[in-house]
Amino acid sequence: MSRFSKNLILGLDIGTNFTKALIASETEDGGIEILGTSRVEQTSGAMRAGEILDTVAVTETCDKAISKAEEEADASVQKVVIGIAGELVKSAVSRIHYRRSDGERIITEEELDAVINKIETANGEKAKKEIAFETDNPHAEAELLDSMLVSATIDGKAVDDPVGHEGADVVIEYYTSFAPSAHIRTLENICSELKLELVSVSVDPFAVYRAIIGDEDKKETAVIFDIGNENTNITVLDEGNLRGTETFSIGTKSLAKDLDIWVSGLKIALSSLPHVPILPPKIILCGGGAESFELQEFLALGNWFEDLAFDRRPVVQTLEKTDLPGVEGDFELSFSVAVGLARIGFESQD
């Protein structure tokens, strides 16, 4: 390759049907420029519902995808952020409400860290138990991937950061995602084989959130349906805040056979979202399933929403490039997860 930059990030979206590679650089104003992309079909049987079954085959597919993206970008890349999906990924927005004995005392970083540590520990134990049960493996372990402060209020007043404020009544909402440790070790082995530095692993719904919010902290309010071949990821945004994510293992494969199967999974997932009393009346479709006219028509005109937490019929639209702020260069919208992964990579290095 004719140029190399340590400031390049590879977003690697390892899906059940395709591996998508995207190479990006960071612009001076905090945005990202897409330099090269590629999509390579997975070997049959190499993956199932986001889970890697054949590491050798998936590694070979990743290698092909990266090489094609590097050729298009005319650059080599060393650092990678990988997306992970599937029902074994456990994400949650937790709410902690507590009263402080001394409301005039300033909240310190140590106090906030202690609260966050309790949330992460509790969610990690819950994820571990769920993964152990679902995999029938009592020795299963879980690892924290993504985490962020969603919102905070002190004595009823919203604050961006509790640290430095005083008050007695504190409510904190905090997002975490966990994945099986075995999955993370597999991804680390793939990176080792490909001689890549793994910056981080992120869950696909969180990556979509980062792609849509972008570098401008866009105040988007919507429900995003990212419909893959075997998984559908749901991300709920309220004024730019991540209110919740859910994943269910039904995707375009089922859509082609029976739309009702997908809708039944959708309803269960949307009903499972905690701390979302009212769902936003706007739906953004992305992923392979977004191209289905039958699905678009059904969501726009059907009565599927009536027994869910929508206060009116939601407006349905497909993802557009204008929905991804601060992104330059040529790319297809099917790379929205990879765009988010690249953003996460640059933020991890700041």
N, C-alpha and C positions, 0 to 999 in steps of 0.2 A: 504494500500500500504506500501511497505517496506521502501521507502525513499521519502523524500520531499526536494525540493530545490527551493528557492526563485529565482534562476537563470534560471528556466524553463519558456518557453513561449509556449502558445497554439495558433497555427494558425487555425482559424475556417473559412472554406470556405463554406458559406451557399448558395448552388446552388439550382436551380429549381428542379432538379431530385434527387440530393444527398447532404447531408452535409458531408464534409470531415474534420476530425480533425487530427492535426499533432502536436506532442509534441517534442520540440527541446531544446537543451542546447547549450550554447555558448562555443566554444573551446578557448584554450589559444591564438591561433594565429588569432582570430577574425572570424573564420568560425563558422559553426553550425553543430551539430550532431543530426540526427533524431533518436529519442528514441522510438517513437510509432506512428502509424497511424491507422485510421479507416474510413470507408465509410458506411453511413447508408442512405437508400432510404427515400426520403421525402414522407409524407402522400399525397395521391392524392388530388389535389386542394388546398394544403397548400400554394403554391407559384405560381406566374405567372411572367415569364420573369424577374426573379430576385427580384420581389416584394413579401413581406410576406403578405399573406392574412389571415392565421390562426396562430396567435402567439402561442397559446397553443400547437398546433400540431408541429410547428417548434421547440419550446422549448423542447418538448419531444424527438424529433429526435436529437437535439444537445446533450441532456443529454446522450442518448444512444451512440452517436459517441464519446463523450468525455470519457465516462466510458470504452469503448473498447480500446481507445488509451492509457488511463492511465493503463489499465491492461497489455497491451503490453509493455509499457514503465516501468512498475513496479514503478510508481511514481504518485504523485498527483500534480495538477497544479492549480494555482490561477489566473495567469495573461493571458489575451487573446487579440489577435488582430483579428478583424473580417473583412472579405472582403465583398464588396458590388458591385453590377453590375446592368446593365439595362440602358435603354435610359433616365431615369430620373436622372442619374448621369451625371453631366456636367463637362467635362475636357477640358482644353485649354492650349496651349503654346502662350503666348502673347509677342509681341515685342514692346519695348519702345525705341524711338530714340529721344534724346534731346541734346541741346548744352548748355554748362555751360558758364556763363559770364566771369568767371575767370578760365582759363585752367591751371593755375599754382597752384591752390588751391587743396590740397589733398582731395580725396573723403573720407568722414567719414561714420561710421556706421549709424549715424543719417540720412545722406543724402540717403544712400541706403535703409534704412528702410522706409523713406518717399516715395520713388519710388515704393517699393514693396507694401506698404500699398495702394497706388493708384491703382495698378494692382489688388490686391485682392478685394478691394472695388468695382471696376468696374466689375470684373468678377463675383463677388457675386451678384450684382444687376442684371446682365444679366441672370445668372442662375436662380435667383428667378423669374424673369419675364417668362422665358421659362417654368419653372416647373409649375407656376401658370396657364399658357396658356394650357399646355399639360394635366394638371389634372383638369382643369376647376375649380380651387380653387384660388380666388383672394387673399386669406389670406395665401397662401403657403409661407414658409420660406426655405432658403437654408443655409447650414453650410459648412465651409471650412474643407476638409479632408486632402488632400495631397498638398504640395507645395514645390517647389525647384527652385533654380537658375539654369537655363539650360546653358546659355552662357552669356558672356559679352565681349564687345570690346571697347577699348578706343583709339580714334584717329586711328582706323583701326587695332589695335593690340589686339589679344585675350588675356584675363587674366582670371585666375581661380576665383579671387575675386576682385571686383573693389575697395574695401576698401584699402586705403593706396596708391593708384595710383593717379596721376594727369593727366589732359587732358581736352580737350574742347568738343570733339564729343563722346558721350556715347550711346552705343546700348546694351540694356539688354533684354534677353529672359527669361521668367519666367513661370513655370508650376503651374497650380492650378487645383484642382478638388473639386466639390461641390456636395452635395446630399440633398434631401429633409429633413428638420428637423424632420418631422414625422417618416421617416425611421430610423433616428438615435435614436429617443426616443424609438422606438420599439426594437432596438438592445440593448439599455441600460436596458430596462425592462427584456429582455431575460437574460442578464448577471446577473441582480439582482435576478431573480428566480433561476439561477444556482449557485449563490454565487461566481461569478467570478469578478475580477477586470478588467474592460475594459481599456486597455492601449491606444488603438486607433482603428479607423475604417479607412480602406484604400480601394480605388477602385481596382478592379481586374487587370486592365491593368497596373497600377503602381506597383502592387505586382509582376506581371510577370517580369516587368523591373528590380525590385530589385533582383529577383531570378537569372536572367541572368547576370546582372552586378556583383553581388556578393560582396565579400569583397576585390576584387582585382581591382575594377573599370575597368572591362574588356572593351576593345575598340570594342565592337560588332557593326556591321552595318547590320541591317536587318529589315524586317517587320515581326512581330509576329502575327499570326492568332490563337487566343485562342477560339476554337469553342465548345461552350456548347450546351445544349439541345435546349434552346430558345434564347440564345444570342451569338453573336460573338464579341469578343473584339479584337481591333487592336492596336498594339503598334509599333511605328516607332523609331528605334534607329540609330544614326549616330555617329560612333566613340565613342560609350558609352553614348552619349547625348540623352536624351529623346526629340525627335522632335515633337511628337504628339500622341494622342490616340483618338480612336473613338469606339463607340459601336452601333451595330444595332440588333434589336430584331428578328433575324432569325438564327436558329442553326441547330443541327442535325435532329430535327424533320422535318424540311423542306427539308434537304438534302436527307432524305430517300424517299421523295415524288417527288421532282423536284429540281434538282441541279440548274436550271436556276433562280429559286426564290432566292436562296442564293447568286448567282453570281450578280444578280441585286442589292441586298443590299450591297454587297461588293464594287461594283463599285461606288455607291453613297457615301459610307463611305470614301473610299480612295480619292475620288474627293473633299471631304469636308475638308481635312486636310490643315490648313493654314501653311504658312512658310515651306512647303515641296515641293520645285520646282521639285526635282527629287527623285523618290522613290528608295530605295536601291534594287539592283538586287538579293537579297537573301530573301527567305521566309522561316520562321520556323513555322511549324504547331504544335499546342499542344491542349490539351482538347480532349473530346470524339471524335470530328469530325476528328482529326488527323489520326485516325485509318482507315478511309474510303479510300480504294484503289481507288475507282472511283474518289473521290475528288483529291487524290494525282496525279493520271494520268491526270485528266482534267487540273489542275493547271500547271503541268509540260509540257504538250504537246499542250494544247488548245491555242486559240488566244485571250483569254479574256483580256489580259494585253495591247493590242495594242492601245487602246484609252485612256490609263491611263498614268501617269507620269513616266513610266519606260523607261530608255533609251535603254534597251535590255531585252530579255526574262529573267525573274528571275529564279534562281536556287531554287528548292523547296526541303526542307528536313523536317523530323520530329524531334522534340525536343529529345535530348539525355542527359544522365546524365552528360556528359562532357561539356554540355552547361551551367551547373549550378555550377560555381566554388565555392570551399570552403565548400562543403556540404558532410558530412560523414553519414554513416548509410544506412539502408535499407528503400527504399520507391519507390512507383510507380510514373511515370512521370505525371500521372493525378493529383498529389499533388503539381504541380509547383507553383500554386497560394498560397497554404498554406506555401510552403517554403519561398516565398517572404514575406508573412505576418509575419512569424517568424523573418525574418531579420529586418523588420520594427520595430517589437517589441523590439528587442535588441538595435537597434539604438536609439529608443525613450527613452531608459533608460540610455544611455551613457552620 
